[in-house]
Amino acid sequence: SHDEFVRTFLASLAARPFLILTGLSGSGKTQIALRFGEWLGGDRGLVIPVRPDWTGAEALFGYEDALQPIKRGMRAWNVPQALEFMLRAASDPRNPQVLILDEMNLAHVERYFADFLSGMETRKPCLPNLVKGNDGCWRRAPGKEVRIPLPSNLFVIGTVNADETTYSFSPKVLDRANSIEFRVRTEDLQAS
C-alpha cells in the first residue's frame, strides 16, 4: 500500500503541478510533501503556513512598498518568502522545486490563490519580475517584462485539514488540481 501511494503521489504531480492532500490532522500530509522536497535535494522545498488573514494575492505575490526609497524610478517591493522561492525557481529552470502551502484552507483559497490559478491555467505572466538589488530591496527587473509566467519546474502541494474550522474549496480550485485523500483505516487505530 505504501509503494502504491507513492506512485499515486508522483503520478499526480507529473499530471498536474498542483496537488491537494486532504485528510485528518496528523495523517502525514505535510510529512510526505516535506519528504518529496528533501528527495528533490538541497533547498528545493519550502513550507509556507497559510494564515487565516490571507485575504488577497499579496500573501503570495507581494506588493509595491511605498515606504522604501524609489531608485531609478522603480519602487521597492515587499517580497514574501513564497514569492522569493518562486522567483528562485524561475531562475533555475533545470531543477524542480516544491512549494508547500500548509493548511491551505485556513483562509479563503479563492482570495489569495486566484492569480496563481489563472497563471497556472493560462501560462500567461502573473509573477512580478523582480531582482534583488545591492541595497537588499527587490525591484522590477530593469528593461525586462513586468511579469513572468509561473515556472514550469514549480510544483505546489497544498495540505488541507477537513473539519468544521476550515473553508471548503470552490470547483474552480478543485478543477485545477489533483487531490489525494488520506484515510485512516480502523485496523490502524487498534492498539498493538
C-alpha positions, 0 to 999 in steps of 0.5 A: 500500500505504501509503494502504491501511494507513492506512485499515486503521489508522483503520478499526480504531480507529473499530471498536474503541478498542483496537488491537494492532500486532504485528510485528518490532522496528523495523517502525514500530509505535510510529512510526505510533501516535506519528504518529496522536497528533501528527495528533490535535494538541497533547498528545493522545498519550502513550507509556507503556513497559510494564515487565516488573514490571507485575504488577497494575492499579496500573501503570495505575490507581494506588493509595491512598498511605498515606504522604501526609497524609489531608485531609478524610478522603480519602487521597492517591493515587499517580497514574501518568502513564497514569492522569493522561492518562486522567483528562485525557481524561475531562475533555475529552470533545470531543477524542480522545486516544491512549494508547500502551502500548509493548511491551505484552507485556513483562509479563503483559497479563492482570495489569495490563490486566484492569480496563481490559478489563472497563471497556472491555467493560462501560462500567461505572466502573473509573477512580478519580475523582480531582482534583488538589488545591492541595497537588499530591496527587490525591484522590477527587473530593469528593461525586462517584462513586468511579469513572468509566467509561473515556472514550469519546474514549480510544483505546489502541494497544498495540505488541507485539514477537513473539519468544521474550522476550515473553508471548503474549496470552490470547483474552480480550485478543485478543477485545477488540481489533483487531490489525494485523500488520506484515510485512516483505516480502523485496523490502524487505530487498534492498539498493538 
